[in-house]
Amino acid sequence: MPREPYIICCDLDGTLLTSSKEITSFSRETVKASCAEGNRFCIVSGRPPVMAGAYYKMLDLDTPVISHSGSIVWVPNNRQILTEHHIPKEPTLDYIDFCIEEGLDWALFTFDSVYFPYSDDRNIFYDEYNALARTWQAPELTYQSGLTREQTIELLEQGVYRVSVVRPTEDQMRALEAYFPLHPEITFVHSTRSSYDALPFGVNKWEGILSICDYYDVDPSCVLAFGNDINDIEMVCNAGQGFMVENSEPQLLACNATLIGSNDADGVAHAIRSFVLQEQ
C-alpha cells in the first residue's frame, strides 16, 4: 500500500537558505523532485509574505506559505488567506512605549510592509533585500522609517502581525525578559540569538502547519519539519518527523530531532533525498 504524501515544512533562514541567503541549485532540484512524487513543500518563515514570496517563486511552489512565524497562512497563487491573527492593540502599544523607553530597535510588520522609527541597519538590510528581489524579478518589500506614535496607533487599528526587536544589549535583554510576563495576551518569542518577536497570543509555526494539514485534509503525522532556530521548536518537536540542521540552536535538541547537515551543506536537500526520495 503506498504511503501518504508528506507535507515538507521548511524554515528559510539558517535552514534552507545558505549563509548568503541563497537556495542552491541542488536544493531547488531536490524540492522539485519531491513535489513530482506528490509530496507538498511548504515554506515556514518568520519573514513577511513578500520576503518569502521570492523564494516561493524560485522553487515554483503552489502550496500555502506560513509567514510571520504563523501569524498568517496564505496561498500566494490566489492570495487566499487560510488563517491570520493580529497582535492586540493596547498591550502592543504599551510594549512599544517600553521599547522606546529602553532605546530598543523595534519595527511593526503588516502584510507586506515594515515600519520603524529609524534604524540605519534596517534601512541597509531592506535595501539589500530589494536589490536581490529585483535581480529575481520578485516583488520588493515596502518599508518606511520615521514611524510616529500616531501612525503606530493607526497601524495597530488596521492590523499588525508582528513586532520585532533586534540586537538588544545584554541589559536590554534582561529588561525585555522581565517585561514579557506583564502581557500574557501576547506571545513573546526569542526567535534568534539577537532578536525577539511579539506575536498574537498562541501563534507559532506549528499552529500554522496544522491549518495547512486541515487545508489538505491530512494527518499531522505526515508532516516533516526542518528548522534551526528557537521559533522552530514547536514545529520540529510536534511534526511526524522533525529535523534540525547542524547549525541549529541547542534548544532544538530537546525535540529529539534527526540531526542533518548544515544549511551551507545542503542539509535539507540531502535529508529529503534520503528520507523522502529514499535515494542511497
C-alpha positions as CSV (number, residue, x, y, z in Angstrom):
1,M,0.0,0.0,0.0
2,P,1.5,3.4,-1.0
3,R,2.3,5.8,1.8
4,E,0.6,9.1,2.2
5,P,2.4,12.0,0.6
6,Y,4.5,14.1,3.0
7,I,3.9,17.8,3.8
8,I,7.5,19.0,4.0
9,C,7.6,22.2,6.1
10,C,10.8,24.1,6.0
11,D,12.2,27.2,7.6
12,L,14.2,29.6,5.4
13,D,16.9,31.5,7.2
14,G,19.6,29.2,8.6
15,T,17.8,26.1,7.4
16,L,17.1,26.0,3.6
17,L,18.9,29.2,2.8
18,T,22.7,29.3,2.8
19,S,24.6,31.9,4.8
20,S,24.4,34.2,1.7
21,K,20.6,33.9,1.7
22,E,20.5,31.7,-1.4
23,I,18.9,28.4,-2.4
24,T,21.4,26.2,-4.2
25,S,20.5,24.5,-7.5
26,F,20.8,21.1,-5.7
27,S,18.2,22.2,-3.2
28,R,15.9,23.5,-5.9
29,E,16.2,20.3,-7.9
30,T,15.5,18.2,-4.8
31,V,12.4,20.2,-3.9
32,K,11.2,19.8,-7.5
33,A,11.8,16.0,-7.4
34,S,10.0,15.6,-4.1
35,C,7.0,17.5,-5.4
36,A,6.9,15.4,-8.6
37,E,6.3,12.4,-6.4
38,G,3.2,14.0,-4.9
39,N,4.7,15.5,-1.7
40,R,4.0,19.1,-0.8
41,F,6.8,21.5,0.1
42,C,5.7,24.5,2.3
43,I,7.8,27.5,3.3
44,V,7.5,28.2,7.1
45,S,9.2,31.5,7.9
46,G,9.2,34.5,10.3
47,R,9.7,36.7,7.2
48,P,6.9,38.9,5.8
49,P,4.9,37.3,2.9
50,V,6.7,39.2,0.2
51,M,10.1,38.2,1.5
52,A,9.1,34.6,1.5
53,G,7.4,35.0,-1.9
54,A,10.7,35.5,-3.8
55,Y,11.8,32.0,-2.7
56,Y,8.4,30.6,-3.3
57,K,8.7,31.8,-6.9
58,M,12.2,30.4,-7.2
59,L,11.0,27.0,-6.1
60,D,7.9,27.1,-8.3
61,L,5.6,26.2,-5.5
62,D,1.8,26.2,-5.4
63,T,1.4,25.4,-1.7
64,P,0.4,27.6,1.3
65,V,3.1,29.7,3.0
66,I,3.4,30.4,6.7
67,S,4.7,33.9,7.3
68,H,5.4,36.0,10.4
69,S,6.0,32.7,12.3
70,G,2.4,31.7,12.0
71,S,0.5,34.9,12.2
72,I,-0.6,34.4,8.6
73,V,-1.0,31.3,6.5
74,W,-1.9,32.1,2.8
75,V,-1.7,30.7,-0.7
76,P,0.3,33.2,-2.9
77,N,-1.0,31.9,-6.2
78,N,-4.6,33.1,-5.5
79,R,-3.9,35.2,-2.4
80,Q,-6.2,33.1,-0.3
81,I,-5.7,33.6,3.4
82,L,-6.2,30.4,5.4
83,T,-5.7,31.9,8.8
84,E,-4.5,35.2,10.1
85,H,-4.0,36.7,13.6
86,H,-3.3,40.3,14.5
87,I,-1.5,41.4,17.7
88,P,-3.8,43.2,20.2
89,K,-3.7,47.0,20.1
90,E,-3.5,48.2,23.7
91,P,-0.9,45.8,25.1
92,T,1.2,46.1,22.0
93,L,1.1,49.9,22.3
94,D,2.3,49.5,25.9
95,Y,5.1,47.2,24.7
96,I,6.2,49.7,22.0
97,D,6.3,52.5,24.6
98,F,8.5,50.2,26.7
99,C,10.8,49.6,23.6
100,I,11.1,53.4,23.1
101,E,12.0,54.0,26.8
102,E,14.6,51.3,26.6
103,G,16.1,52.6,23.3
104,L,15.4,49.3,21.5
105,D,15.5,48.8,17.8
106,W,11.8,47.8,17.0
107,A,9.6,47.5,14.0
108,L,5.9,46.7,13.1
109,F,5.0,44.3,10.3
110,T,1.8,44.4,8.3
111,F,1.1,42.0,5.4
112,D,3.9,43.2,3.0
113,S,5.3,46.3,4.8
114,V,7.5,47.1,7.7
115,Y,7.5,50.3,9.7
116,F,10.1,51.6,12.2
117,P,11.1,54.9,13.9
118,Y,14.7,54.9,12.4
119,S,17.4,52.3,12.0
120,D,20.4,52.5,9.7
121,D,20.8,48.7,10.0
122,R,17.2,48.1,8.9
123,N,17.5,50.5,6.0
124,I,20.6,48.8,4.8
125,F,19.1,45.3,5.3
126,Y,15.9,46.0,3.4
127,D,17.7,47.9,0.7
128,E,19.9,44.8,0.2
129,Y,16.9,42.5,0.1
130,N,15.1,44.7,-2.5
131,A,18.2,44.7,-4.7
132,L,18.2,40.9,-4.6
133,A,14.4,40.9,-5.3
134,R,15.0,43.0,-8.4
135,T,17.5,40.5,-9.7
136,W,15.0,37.7,-9.2
137,Q,12.2,39.8,-10.7
138,A,10.3,39.3,-7.5
139,P,8.2,41.9,-5.5
140,E,10.1,44.3,-3.3
141,L,9.4,44.9,0.3
142,T,7.8,48.2,1.2
143,Y,9.4,49.8,4.3
144,Q,9.1,53.2,6.0
145,S,11.3,54.7,8.6
146,G,10.3,57.7,10.8
147,L,7.3,56.0,12.3
148,T,5.4,58.2,14.8
149,R,3.3,57.1,17.7
150,E,0.2,58.4,16.0
151,Q,1.0,56.3,12.9
152,T,1.7,53.3,15.2
153,I,-1.8,53.5,16.6
154,E,-3.3,53.7,13.1
155,L,-1.4,50.6,12.0
156,L,-2.4,48.6,15.1
157,E,-6.0,49.5,14.4
158,Q,-5.7,48.3,10.8
159,G,-3.9,45.1,11.8
160,V,-0.3,44.2,12.7
161,Y,1.0,40.7,12.5
162,R,4.3,41.0,14.4
163,V,6.6,43.4,16.3
164,S,10.3,42.7,16.2
165,V,13.1,43.8,18.3
166,V,16.7,43.2,17.1
167,R,20.1,43.3,18.5
168,P,19.3,44.2,22.1
169,T,22.2,44.6,24.5
170,E,22.6,42.2,27.5
171,D,21.0,44.8,29.8
172,Q,18.1,45.3,27.3
173,M,17.6,41.6,27.0
174,R,17.2,41.3,30.8
175,A,14.8,44.2,30.7
176,L,12.8,42.5,27.9
177,E,12.6,39.2,29.7
178,A,11.4,40.9,32.9
179,Y,8.8,42.8,30.9
180,F,7.3,39.9,29.0
181,P,5.2,38.4,31.8
182,L,3.3,41.7,32.1
183,H,1.4,40.9,28.9
184,P,0.3,37.2,28.8
185,E,-2.1,38.2,25.9
186,I,1.0,38.4,23.7
187,T,3.3,35.6,22.7
188,F,6.9,36.7,23.0
189,V,9.4,34.5,21.1
190,H,13.2,34.7,21.4
191,S,13.3,34.0,17.6
192,T,17.1,34.1,17.2
193,R,20.0,34.8,19.5
194,S,19.7,38.5,18.6
195,S,16.0,39.1,18.1
196,Y,12.7,38.9,19.8
197,D,9.2,38.7,18.2
198,A,5.9,39.8,19.7
199,L,3.1,37.7,18.1
200,P,-0.6,37.3,18.7
201,F,-1.4,35.0,21.6
202,G,-0.9,31.3,20.8
203,V,0.7,31.9,17.5
204,N,3.6,29.7,16.4
205,K,4.8,27.8,13.3
206,W,3.2,24.5,14.4
207,E,-0.2,26.1,14.7
208,G,0.2,27.4,11.2
209,I,1.2,23.9,10.0
210,L,-2.0,22.5,11.5
211,S,-4.0,24.8,9.3
212,I,-2.2,23.5,6.3
213,C,-3.0,20.0,7.4
214,D,-6.7,21.0,7.5
215,Y,-6.4,22.6,4.1
216,Y,-5.1,19.3,2.6
217,D,-7.2,17.1,4.9
218,V,-4.1,15.1,6.0
219,D,-3.0,13.9,9.4
220,P,-0.2,15.9,11.1
221,S,1.8,12.7,11.3
222,C,2.5,13.2,7.6
223,V,4.5,16.4,8.4
224,L,8.2,16.6,8.1
225,A,9.6,19.7,9.7
226,F,13.0,21.3,9.1
227,G,14.3,24.1,11.3
228,N,17.3,25.6,13.1
229,D,16.1,28.3,15.4
230,I,14.2,28.9,18.7
231,N,11.0,29.8,16.9
232,D,11.1,26.4,15.1
233,I,10.9,24.4,18.3
234,E,7.1,23.7,18.3
235,M,7.1,22.5,14.7
236,V,10.2,20.4,14.9
237,C,9.0,18.8,18.2
238,N,5.4,18.1,17.1
239,A,5.9,17.0,13.5
240,G,5.7,13.4,12.4
241,Q,9.4,13.6,11.9
242,G,11.5,16.6,12.9
243,F,14.9,17.5,11.5
244,M,17.4,20.0,12.8
245,V,20.3,21.3,10.7
246,E,23.8,21.0,12.1
247,N,24.0,24.8,12.7
248,S,20.8,24.7,14.9
249,E,20.4,26.4,18.2
250,P,21.0,24.0,21.1
251,Q,17.4,24.4,22.4
252,L,16.2,22.2,19.5
253,L,18.0,19.2,21.0
254,A,15.0,18.9,23.3
255,C,12.9,17.8,20.3
256,N,14.9,14.6,19.8
257,A,15.0,15.6,16.1
258,T,17.2,13.9,13.4
259,L,20.4,15.9,13.0
260,I,21.3,16.7,9.4
261,G,23.9,18.6,7.6
262,S,24.2,22.4,7.9
263,N,22.4,25.0,5.8
264,D,25.6,25.6,3.9
265,A,26.0,21.9,3.1
266,D,22.5,21.4,1.6
267,G,21.4,19.5,4.8
268,V,17.7,19.8,4.0
269,A,18.1,18.6,0.4
270,H,20.3,15.6,1.4
271,A,17.7,14.6,4.1
272,I,14.9,14.8,1.6
273,R,16.9,12.7,-0.9
274,S,17.4,10.1,1.8
275,F,14.2,10.1,3.8
276,V,11.6,11.1,1.1
277,L,13.1,10.0,-2.2
278,Q,14.8,7.1,-0.5
279,E,18.0,7.5,-2.5
280,Q,21.0,5.7,-1.3
